[in-house]
């Protein structure tokens, strides 16, 4: 599976160990709105939004 690994969809990462999900996670802190992308589908705290998907380059 190929997932984006940075805020801007320029850098991609090939997931390892049979990972079948990509994610995009957003939250706000003192620096403003933050965004993280990668492989997997991580658990999140109540004030975060995570979107998980299962196709190549789907975490826009």
PDB file of N, H, CA, C and O in Angstrom:
ATOM      1  N   UNK A   1       0.849  -1.171   0.000  1.00  0.00           N
ATOM      2  CA  UNK A   1       0.000   0.000   0.000  1.00  0.00           C
ATOM      3  C   UNK A   1       0.892   1.231   0.000  1.00  0.00           C
ATOM      4  O   UNK A   1       1.924   1.246   0.672  1.00  0.00           O
ATOM      5  N   UNK A   2       0.516   2.249  -0.733  1.00  0.00           N
ATOM      6  H   UNK A   2      -0.321   2.237  -1.279  1.00  0.00           H
ATOM      7  CA  UNK A   2       1.262   3.506  -0.798  1.00  0.00           C
ATOM      8  C   UNK A   2       0.422   4.600  -0.157  1.00  0.00           C
ATOM      9  O   UNK A   2      -0.713   4.842  -0.567  1.00  0.00           O
ATOM     10  N   UNK A   3       0.990   5.267   0.861  1.00  0.00           N
ATOM     11  H   UNK A   3       1.912   5.071   1.194  1.00  0.00           H
ATOM     12  CA  UNK A   3       0.289   6.329   1.577  1.00  0.00           C
ATOM     13  C   UNK A   3       1.107   7.620   1.503  1.00  0.00           C
ATOM     14  O   UNK A   3       2.327   7.580   1.338  1.00  0.00           O
ATOM     15  N   UNK A   4       0.437   8.753   1.625  1.00  0.00           N
ATOM     16  H   UNK A   4      -0.554   8.785   1.760  1.00  0.00           H
ATOM     17  CA  UNK A   4       1.143  10.023   1.756  1.00  0.00           C
ATOM     18  C   UNK A   4       1.722  10.101   3.155  1.00  0.00           C
ATOM     19  O   UNK A   4       1.139   9.572   4.102  1.00  0.00           O
ATOM     20  N   UNK A   5       2.876  10.763   3.293  1.00  0.00           N
ATOM     21  H   UNK A   5       3.349  11.192   2.525  1.00  0.00           H
ATOM     22  CA  UNK A   5       3.499  10.836   4.610  1.00  0.00           C
ATOM     23  C   UNK A   5       3.782  12.265   5.061  1.00  0.00           C
ATOM     24  O   UNK A   5       4.429  12.468   6.088  1.00  0.00           O
ATOM     25  N   UNK A   6       3.315  13.243   4.323  1.00  0.00           N
ATOM     26  H   UNK A   6       2.789  13.079   3.488  1.00  0.00           H
ATOM     27  CA  UNK A   6       3.518  14.641   4.692  1.00  0.00           C
ATOM     28  C   UNK A   6       2.245  15.429   4.434  1.00  0.00           C
ATOM     29  O   UNK A   6       1.321  14.930   3.792  1.00  0.00           O
ATOM     30  N   UNK A   7       2.196  16.656   4.931  1.00  0.00           N
ATOM     31  H   UNK A   7       2.947  17.061   5.453  1.00  0.00           H
ATOM     32  CA  UNK A   7       1.022  17.506   4.780  1.00  0.00           C
ATOM     33  C   UNK A   7       0.668  17.716   3.313  1.00  0.00           C
ATOM     34  O   UNK A   7      -0.492  17.601   2.918  1.00  0.00           O
ATOM     35  N   UNK A   8       1.673  18.022   2.524  1.00  0.00           N
ATOM     36  H   UNK A   8       2.616  18.116   2.846  1.00  0.00           H
ATOM     37  CA  UNK A   8       1.441  18.237   1.098  1.00  0.00           C
ATOM     38  C   UNK A   8       1.656  16.908   0.400  1.00  0.00           C
ATOM     39  O   UNK A   8       2.632  16.215   0.689  1.00  0.00           O
ATOM     40  N   UNK A   9       0.786  16.543  -0.495  1.00  0.00           N
ATOM     41  H   UNK A   9      -0.007  17.106  -0.730  1.00  0.00           H
ATOM     42  CA  UNK A   9       0.770  15.210  -1.091  1.00  0.00           C
ATOM     43  C   UNK A   9       1.927  14.985  -2.062  1.00  0.00           C
ATOM     44  O   UNK A   9       1.725  14.500  -3.176  1.00  0.00           O
ATOM     45  N   UNK A  10       3.133  15.338  -1.636  1.00  0.00           N
ATOM     46  H   UNK A  10       3.297  15.732  -0.732  1.00  0.00           H
ATOM     47  CA  UNK A  10       4.310  15.199  -2.484  1.00  0.00           C
ATOM     48  C   UNK A  10       5.145  13.991  -2.099  1.00  0.00           C
ATOM     49  O   UNK A  10       5.736  13.350  -2.968  1.00  0.00           O
ATOM     50  N   UNK A  11       5.204  13.673  -0.828  1.00  0.00           N
ATOM     51  H   UNK A  11       4.724  14.195  -0.122  1.00  0.00           H
ATOM     52  CA  UNK A  11       6.041  12.586  -0.347  1.00  0.00           C
ATOM     53  C   UNK A  11       5.160  11.388  -0.055  1.00  0.00           C
ATOM     54  O   UNK A  11       4.164  11.495   0.661  1.00  0.00           O
ATOM     55  N   UNK A  12       5.531  10.252  -0.611  1.00  0.00           N
ATOM     56  H   UNK A  12       6.339  10.165  -1.193  1.00  0.00           H
ATOM     57  CA  UNK A  12       4.755   9.037  -0.386  1.00  0.00           C
ATOM     58  C   UNK A  12       5.602   8.023   0.365  1.00  0.00           C
ATOM     59  O   UNK A  12       6.831   8.096   0.368  1.00  0.00           O
ATOM     60  N   UNK A  13       4.932   7.088   0.995  1.00  0.00           N
ATOM     61  H   UNK A  13       3.934   7.029   0.993  1.00  0.00           H
ATOM     62  CA  UNK A  13       5.590   6.054   1.778  1.00  0.00           C
ATOM     63  C   UNK A  13       4.974   4.717   1.414  1.00  0.00           C
ATOM     64  O   UNK A  13       3.750   4.588   1.364  1.00  0.00           O
ATOM     65  N   UNK A  14       5.813   3.721   1.158  1.00  0.00           N
ATOM     66  H   UNK A  14       6.807   3.827   1.198  1.00  0.00           H
ATOM     67  CA  UNK A  14       5.313   2.373   0.941  1.00  0.00           C
ATOM     68  C   UNK A  14       5.194   1.705   2.298  1.00  0.00           C
ATOM     69  O   UNK A  14       6.186   1.557   3.012  1.00  0.00           O
ATOM     70  N   UNK A  15       3.997   1.306   2.651  1.00  0.00           N
ATOM     71  H   UNK A  15       3.191   1.426   2.071  1.00  0.00           H
ATOM     72  CA  UNK A  15       3.751   0.710   3.966  1.00  0.00           C
ATOM     73  C   UNK A  15       4.319  -0.701   4.017  1.00  0.00           C
ATOM     74  O   UNK A  15       4.362  -1.412   3.013  1.00  0.00           O
ATOM     75  N   UNK A  16       4.752  -1.085   5.207  1.00  0.00           N
ATOM     76  H   UNK A  16       4.718  -0.508   6.022  1.00  0.00           H
ATOM     77  CA  UNK A  16       5.374  -2.394   5.398  1.00  0.00           C
ATOM     78  C   UNK A  16       4.515  -3.290   6.279  1.00  0.00           C
ATOM     79  O   UNK A  16       3.478  -2.872   6.794  1.00  0.00           O
ATOM     80  N   UNK A  17       4.962  -4.516   6.440  1.00  0.00           N
ATOM     81  H   UNK A  17       5.805  -4.856   6.022  1.00  0.00           H
ATOM     82  CA  UNK A  17       4.337  -5.492   7.335  1.00  0.00           C
ATOM     83  C   UNK A  17       2.868  -5.744   7.034  1.00  0.00           C
ATOM     84  O   UNK A  17       2.071  -5.978   7.943  1.00  0.00           O
ATOM     85  N   UNK A  18       2.517  -5.696   5.758  1.00  0.00           N
ATOM     86  H   UNK A  18       3.165  -5.506   5.020  1.00  0.00           H
ATOM     87  CA  UNK A  18       1.150  -6.014   5.370  1.00  0.00           C
ATOM     88  C   UNK A  18       0.116  -4.977   5.750  1.00  0.00           C
ATOM     89  O   UNK A  18      -1.078  -5.275   5.769  1.00  0.00           O
ATOM     90  N   UNK A  19       0.555  -3.753   6.058  1.00  0.00           N
ATOM     91  H   UNK A  19       1.525  -3.511   6.043  1.00  0.00           H
ATOM     92  CA  UNK A  19      -0.385  -2.691   6.430  1.00  0.00           C
ATOM     93  C   UNK A  19      -1.344  -2.435   5.279  1.00  0.00           C
ATOM     94  O   UNK A  19      -0.924  -2.363   4.125  1.00  0.00           O
ATOM     95  N   UNK A  20      -2.633  -2.297   5.585  1.00  0.00           N
ATOM     96  H   UNK A  20      -2.974  -2.355   6.523  1.00  0.00           H
ATOM     97  CA  UNK A  20      -3.655  -2.161   4.538  1.00  0.00           C
ATOM     98  C   UNK A  20      -4.458  -0.873   4.654  1.00  0.00           C
ATOM     99  O   UNK A  20      -5.486  -0.728   3.994  1.00  0.00           O
ATOM    100  N   UNK A  21      -4.005   0.067   5.485  1.00  0.00           N
ATOM    101  H   UNK A  21      -3.169  -0.050   6.022  1.00  0.00           H
ATOM    102  CA  UNK A  21      -4.759   1.288   5.714  1.00  0.00           C
ATOM    103  C   UNK A  21      -3.835   2.501   5.731  1.00  0.00           C
ATOM    104  O   UNK A  21      -2.725   2.442   6.260  1.00  0.00           O
ATOM    105  N   UNK A  22      -4.306   3.607   5.143  1.00  0.00           N
ATOM    106  H   UNK A  22      -5.207   3.656   4.712  1.00  0.00           H
ATOM    107  CA  UNK A  22      -3.640   4.911   5.244  1.00  0.00           C
ATOM    108  C   UNK A  22      -4.507   5.816   6.118  1.00  0.00           C
ATOM    109  O   UNK A  22      -5.704   5.574   6.274  1.00  0.00           O
ATOM    110  N   UNK A  23      -3.895   6.866   6.689  1.00  0.00           N
ATOM    111  H   UNK A  23      -2.923   7.063   6.562  1.00  0.00           H
ATOM    112  CA  UNK A  23      -4.697   7.790   7.491  1.00  0.00           C
ATOM    113  C   UNK A  23      -4.281   9.236   7.261  1.00  0.00           C
ATOM    114  O   UNK A  23      -3.176   9.529   6.803  1.00  0.00           O
ATOM    115  N   UNK A  24      -5.199  10.117   7.592  1.00  0.00           N
ATOM    116  H   UNK A  24      -6.097   9.879   7.964  1.00  0.00           H
ATOM    117  CA  UNK A  24      -4.977  11.553   7.639  1.00  0.00           C
ATOM    118  C   UNK A  24      -5.596  12.034   8.940  1.00  0.00           C
ATOM    119  O   UNK A  24      -6.794  11.856   9.162  1.00  0.00           O
ATOM    120  N   UNK A  25      -4.784  12.648   9.810  1.00  0.00           N
ATOM    121  H   UNK A  25      -3.812  12.793   9.630  1.00  0.00           H
ATOM    122  CA  UNK A  25      -5.242  13.062  11.138  1.00  0.00           C
ATOM    123  C   UNK A  25      -5.080  14.570  11.288  1.00  0.00           C
ATOM    124  O   UNK A  25      -4.024  15.111  10.959  1.00  0.00           O
ATOM    125  N   UNK A  26      -6.105  15.254  11.777  1.00  0.00           N
ATOM    126  H   UNK A  26      -6.963  14.815  12.044  1.00  0.00           H
ATOM    127  CA  UNK A  26      -6.041  16.701  11.993  1.00  0.00           C
ATOM    128  C   UNK A  26      -6.430  17.037  13.432  1.00  0.00           C
ATOM    129  O   UNK A  26      -7.252  16.360  14.050  1.00  0.00           O
ATOM    130  N   UNK A  27      -5.816  18.098  13.943  1.00  0.00           N
ATOM    131  H   UNK A  27      -5.148  18.647  13.442  1.00  0.00           H
ATOM    132  CA  UNK A  27      -6.131  18.622  15.264  1.00  0.00           C
ATOM    133  C   UNK A  27      -5.625  20.044  15.371  1.00  0.00           C
ATOM    134  O   UNK A  27      -4.840  20.498  14.538  1.00  0.00           O
ATOM    135  N   UNK A  28      -6.080  20.754  16.409  1.00  0.00           N
ATOM    136  H   UNK A  28      -6.718  20.385  17.085  1.00  0.00           H
ATOM    137  CA  UNK A  28      -5.647  22.132  16.645  1.00  0.00           C
ATOM    138  C   UNK A  28      -4.852  22.192  17.942  1.00  0.00           C
ATOM    139  O   UNK A  28      -5.184  21.529  18.925  1.00  0.00           O
ATOM    140  N   UNK A  29      -3.788  23.006  17.925  1.00  0.00           N
ATOM    141  H   UNK A  29      -3.518  23.545  17.127  1.00  0.00           H
ATOM    142  CA  UNK A  29      -3.045  23.295  19.142  1.00  0.00           C
ATOM    143  C   UNK A  29      -2.608  24.752  19.102  1.00  0.00           C
ATOM    144  O   UNK A  29      -3.104  25.522  18.280  1.00  0.00           O
ATOM    145  N   UNK A  30      -1.689  25.137  19.974  1.00  0.00           N
ATOM    146  H   UNK A  30      -1.285  24.511  20.641  1.00  0.00           H
ATOM    147  CA  UNK A  30      -1.263  26.536  20.040  1.00  0.00           C
ATOM    148  C   UNK A  30      -0.588  27.029  18.764  1.00  0.00           C
ATOM    149  O   UNK A  30      -0.434  28.236  18.579  1.00  0.00           O
ATOM    150  N   UNK A  31      -0.185  26.120  17.883  1.00  0.00           N
ATOM    151  H   UNK A  31      -0.310  25.139  18.033  1.00  0.00           H
ATOM    152  CA  UNK A  31       0.438  26.497  16.601  1.00  0.00           C
ATOM    153  C   UNK A  31      -0.569  26.582  15.466  1.00  0.00           C
ATOM    154  O   UNK A  31      -0.212  26.958  14.350  1.00  0.00           O
ATOM    155  N   UNK A  32      -1.829  26.237  15.738  1.00  0.00           N
ATOM    156  H   UNK A  32      -2.119  25.931  16.645  1.00  0.00           H
ATOM    157  CA  UNK A  32      -2.865  26.266  14.713  1.00  0.00           C
ATOM    158  C   UNK A  32      -3.322  24.865  14.359  1.00  0.00           C
ATOM    159  O   UNK A  32      -3.170  23.937  15.153  1.00  0.00           O
ATOM    160  N   UNK A  33      -3.879  24.710  13.176  1.00  0.00           N
ATOM    161  H   UNK A  33      -4.002  25.464  12.530  1.00  0.00           H
ATOM    162  CA  UNK A  33      -4.348  23.401  12.726  1.00  0.00           C
ATOM    163  C   UNK A  33      -3.160  22.568  12.291  1.00  0.00           C
ATOM    164  O   UNK A  33      -2.319  23.028  11.519  1.00  0.00           O
ATOM    165  N   UNK A  34      -3.091  21.355  12.781  1.00  0.00           N
ATOM    166  H   UNK A  34      -3.775  20.982  13.408  1.00  0.00           H
ATOM    167  CA  UNK A  34      -1.988  20.440  12.485  1.00  0.00           C
ATOM    168  C   UNK A  34      -2.526  19.281  11.655  1.00  0.00           C
ATOM    169  O   UNK A  34      -3.700  18.927  11.759  1.00  0.00           O
ATOM    170  N   UNK A  35      -1.664  18.692  10.831  1.00  0.00           N
ATOM    171  H   UNK A  35      -0.709  18.979  10.747  1.00  0.00           H
ATOM    172  CA  UNK A  35      -2.045  17.587   9.966  1.00  0.00           C
ATOM    173  C   UNK A  35      -0.937  16.560   9.960  1.00  0.00           C
ATOM    174  O   UNK A  35       0.242  16.902   9.871  1.00  0.00           O
ATOM    175  N   UNK A  36      -1.320  15.296  10.055  1.00  0.00           N
ATOM    176  H   UNK A  36      -2.277  15.018  10.127  1.00  0.00           H
ATOM    177  CA  UNK A  36      -0.360  14.198  10.011  1.00  0.00           C
ATOM    178  C   UNK A  36      -0.926  13.130   9.088  1.00  0.00           C
ATOM    179  O   UNK A  36      -2.128  12.867   9.100  1.00  0.00           O
ATOM    180  N   UNK A  37      -0.064  12.516   8.290  1.00  0.00           N
ATOM    181  H   UNK A  37       0.913  12.730   8.280  1.00  0.00           H
ATOM    182  CA  UNK A  37      -0.481  11.451   7.379  1.00  0.00           C
ATOM    183  C   UNK A  37       0.476  10.287   7.498  1.00  0.00           C
ATOM    184  O   UNK A  37       1.637  10.471   7.862  1.00  0.00           O
ATOM    185  N   UNK A  38      -0.001   9.078   7.193  1.00  0.00           N
ATOM    186  H   UNK A  38      -0.945   8.928   6.898  1.00  0.00           H
ATOM    187  CA  UNK A  38       0.878   7.927   7.243  1.00  0.00           C
ATOM    188  C   UNK A  38       0.144   6.618   7.033  1.00  0.00           C
ATOM    189  O   UNK A  38      -0.986   6.587   6.545  1.00  0.00           O
ATOM    190  N   UNK A  39       0.818   5.528   7.414  1.00  0.00           N
ATOM    191  H   UNK A  39       1.736   5.554   7.810  1.00  0.00           H
ATOM    192  CA  UNK A  39       0.271   4.183   7.285  1.00  0.00           C
ATOM    193  C   UNK A  39      -0.423   3.790   8.578  1.00  0.00           C
ATOM    194  O   UNK A  39      -0.016   4.209   9.661  1.00  0.00           O
ATOM    195  N   UNK A  40      -1.467   2.989   8.461  1.00  0.00           N
ATOM    196  H   UNK A  40      -1.797   2.648   7.581  1.00  0.00           H
ATOM    197  CA  UNK A  40      -2.196   2.521   9.628  1.00  0.00           C
ATOM    198  C   UNK A  40      -3.471   3.322   9.832  1.00  0.00           C
ATOM    199  O   UNK A  40      -3.876   4.096   8.965  1.00  0.00           O
ATOM    200  N   UNK A  41      -4.091   3.131  10.974  1.00  0.00           N
ATOM    201  H   UNK A  41      -3.762   2.503  11.678  1.00  0.00           H
ATOM    202  CA  UNK A  41      -5.292   3.878  11.352  1.00  0.00           C
ATOM    203  C   UNK A  41      -5.223   4.048  12.865  1.00  0.00           C
ATOM    204  O   UNK A  41      -5.810   3.260  13.607  1.00  0.00           O
ATOM    205  N   UNK A  42      -4.503   5.084  13.331  1.00  0.00           N
ATOM    206  H   UNK A  42      -4.027   5.724  12.729  1.00  0.00           H
ATOM    207  CA  UNK A  42      -4.216   5.205  14.756  1.00  0.00           C
ATOM    208  C   UNK A  42      -5.429   5.618  15.584  1.00  0.00           C
ATOM    209  O   UNK A  42      -6.337   6.282  15.084  1.00  0.00           O
ATOM    210  N   UNK A  43      -5.435   5.217  16.857  1.00  0.00           N
ATOM    211  H   UNK A  43      -4.698   4.678  17.264  1.00  0.00           H
ATOM    212  CA  UNK A  43      -6.468   5.728  17.757  1.00  0.00           C
ATOM    213  C   UNK A  43      -6.206   7.213  17.992  1.00  0.00           C
ATOM    214  O   UNK A  43      -5.058   7.655  17.935  1.00  0.00           O
ATOM    215  N   UNK A  44      -7.238   7.969  18.248  1.00  0.00           N
ATOM    216  H   UNK A  44      -8.170   7.610  18.294  1.00  0.00           H
ATOM    217  CA  UNK A  44      -7.077   9.411  18.438  1.00  0.00           C
ATOM    218  C   UNK A  44      -7.765   9.879  19.707  1.00  0.00           C
ATOM    219  O   UNK A  44      -8.660   9.212  20.227  1.00  0.00           O
ATOM    220  N   UNK A  45      -7.335  11.038  20.201  1.00  0.00           N
ATOM    221  H   UNK A  45      -6.608  11.580  19.778  1.00  0.00           H
ATOM    222  CA  UNK A  45      -7.974  11.658  21.351  1.00  0.00           C
ATOM    223  C   UNK A  45      -9.266  12.325  20.897  1.00  0.00           C
ATOM    224  O   UNK A  45      -9.507  12.479  19.700  1.00  0.00           O
ATOM    225  N   UNK A  46     -10.078  12.712  21.842  1.00  0.00           N
ATOM    226  H   UNK A  46      -9.882  12.587  22.814  1.00  0.00           H
ATOM    227  CA  UNK A  46     -11.400  13.260  21.548  1.00  0.00           C
ATOM    228  C   UNK A  46     -11.370  14.517  20.684  1.00  0.00           C
ATOM    229  O   UNK A  46     -12.339  14.788  19.976  1.00  0.00           O
ATOM    230  N   UNK A  47     -10.298  15.284  20.721  1.00  0.00           N
ATOM    231  H   UNK A  47      -9.511  15.064  21.296  1.00  0.00           H
ATOM    232  CA  UNK A  47     -10.248  16.548  19.982  1.00  0.00           C
ATOM    233  C   UNK A  47      -9.546  16.424  18.634  1.00  0.00           C
ATOM    234  O   UNK A  47      -9.192  17.434  18.027  1.00  0.00           O
ATOM    235  N   UNK A  48      -9.343  15.193  18.158  1.00  0.00           N
ATOM    236  H   UNK A  48      -9.631  14.372  18.651  1.00  0.00           H
ATOM    237  CA  UNK A  48      -8.693  14.953  16.872  1.00  0.00           C
ATOM    238  C   UNK A  48      -9.680  14.315  15.903  1.00  0.00           C
ATOM    239  O   UNK A  48     -10.645  13.669  16.310  1.00  0.00           O
ATOM    240  N   UNK A  49      -9.422  14.509  14.622  1.00  0.00           N
ATOM    241  H   UNK A  49      -8.638  15.035  14.291  1.00  0.00           H
ATOM    242  CA  UNK A  49     -10.225  13.884  13.566  1.00  0.00           C
ATOM    243  C   UNK A  49      -9.286  13.002  12.759  1.00  0.00           C
ATOM    244  O   UNK A  49      -8.231  13.461  12.320  1.00  0.00           O
ATOM    245  N   UNK A  50      -9.650  11.755  12.561  1.00  0.00           N
ATOM    246  H   UNK A  50     -10.506  11.381  12.917  1.00  0.00           H
ATOM    247  CA  UNK A  50      -8.840  10.853  11.744  1.00  0.00           C
ATOM    248  C   UNK A  50      -9.722  10.270  10.639  1.00  0.00           C
ATOM    249  O   UNK A  50     -10.865   9.878  10.875  1.00  0.00           O
ATOM    250  N   UNK A  51      -9.166  10.226   9.440  1.00  0.00           N
ATOM    251  H   UNK A  51      -8.237  10.544   9.249  1.00  0.00           H
ATOM    252  CA  UNK A  51      -9.838   9.601   8.299  1.00  0.00           C
ATOM    253  C   UNK A  51      -8.931   8.478   7.819  1.00  0.00           C
ATOM    254  O   UNK A  51      -7.762   8.704   7.506  1.00  0.00           O
ATOM    255  N   UNK A  52      -9.472   7.276   7.764  1.00  0.00           N
ATOM    256  H   UNK A  52     -10.421   7.093   8.019  1.00  0.00           H
ATOM    257  CA  UNK A  52      -8.709   6.115   7.326  1.00  0.00           C
ATOM    258  C   UNK A  52      -9.282   5.595   6.011  1.00  0.00           C
ATOM    259  O   UNK A  52     -10.486   5.682   5.771  1.00  0.00           O
ATOM    260  N   UNK A  53      -8.403   5.052   5.160  1.00  0.00           N
ATOM    261  H   UNK A  53      -7.425   4.982   5.356  1.00  0.00           H
ATOM    262  CA  UNK A  53      -8.835   4.560   3.850  1.00  0.00           C
ATOM    263  C   UNK A  53      -7.954   3.389   3.446  1.00  0.00           C
ATOM    264  O   UNK A  53      -6.914   3.153   4.060  1.00  0.00           O
ATOM    265  N   UNK A  54      -8.362   2.655   2.420  1.00  0.00           N
ATOM    266  H   UNK A  54      -9.207   2.846   1.921  1.00  0.00           H
ATOM    267  CA  UNK A  54      -7.693   1.396   2.092  1.00  0.00           C
ATOM    268  C   UNK A  54      -7.231   1.276   0.640  1.00  0.00           C
ATOM    269  O   UNK A  54      -7.076   0.161   0.141  1.00  0.00           O
ATOM    270  N   UNK A  55      -7.008   2.391  -0.045  1.00  0.00           N
ATOM    271  H   UNK A  55      -7.134   3.296   0.361  1.00  0.00           H
ATOM    272  CA  UNK A  55      -6.496   2.318  -1.411  1.00  0.00           C
ATOM    273  C   UNK A  55      -5.230   3.164  -1.524  1.00  0.00           C
ATOM    274  O   UNK A  55      -5.014   4.063  -0.711  1.00  0.00           O
ATOM    275  N   UNK A  56      -4.395   2.886  -2.519  1.00  0.00           N
ATOM    276  H   UNK A  56      -4.570   2.155  -3.180  1.00  0.00           H
ATOM    277  CA  UNK A  56      -3.167   3.638  -2.709  1.00  0.00           C
ATOM    278  C   UNK A  56      -3.443   5.137  -2.819  1.00  0.00           C
ATOM    279  O   UNK A  56      -4.364   5.565  -3.516  1.00  0.00           O
ATOM    280  N   UNK A  57      -2.631   5.919  -2.122  1.00  0.00           N
ATOM    281  H   UNK A  57      -1.884   5.571  -1.556  1.00  0.00           H
ATOM    282  CA  UNK A  57      -2.655   7.388  -2.176  1.00  0.00           C
ATOM    283  C   UNK A  57      -4.036   7.972  -1.878  1.00  0.00           C
ATOM    284  O   UNK A  57      -4.446   8.961  -2.486  1.00  0.00           O
ATOM    285  N   UNK A  58      -4.734   7.362  -0.953  1.00  0.00           N
ATOM    286  H   UNK A  58      -4.401   6.558  -0.459  1.00  0.00           H
ATOM    287  CA  UNK A  58      -6.100   7.797  -0.674  1.00  0.00           C
ATOM    288  C   UNK A  58      -6.190   8.815   0.456  1.00  0.00           C
ATOM    289  O   UNK A  58      -7.266   9.378   0.658  1.00  0.00           O
ATOM    290  N   UNK A  59      -5.140   9.079   1.190  1.00  0.00           N
ATOM    291  H   UNK A  59      -4.266   8.622   1.025  1.00  0.00           H
ATOM    292  CA  UNK A  59      -5.209   9.940   2.370  1.00  0.00           C
ATOM    293  C   UNK A  59      -5.075  11.416   2.086  1.00  0.00           C
ATOM    294  O   UNK A  59      -4.269  12.090   2.727  1.00  0.00           O
ATOM    295  N   UNK A  60      -5.835  11.935   1.154  1.00  0.00           N
ATOM    296  H   UNK A  60      -6.490  11.387   0.634  1.00  0.00           H
ATOM    297  CA  UNK A  60      -5.747  13.370   0.822  1.00  0.00           C
ATOM    298  C   UNK A  60      -6.388  14.230   1.877  1.00  0.00           C
ATOM    299  O   UNK A  60      -6.401  15.454   1.752  1.00  0.00           O
TER     300      UNK A  60
END
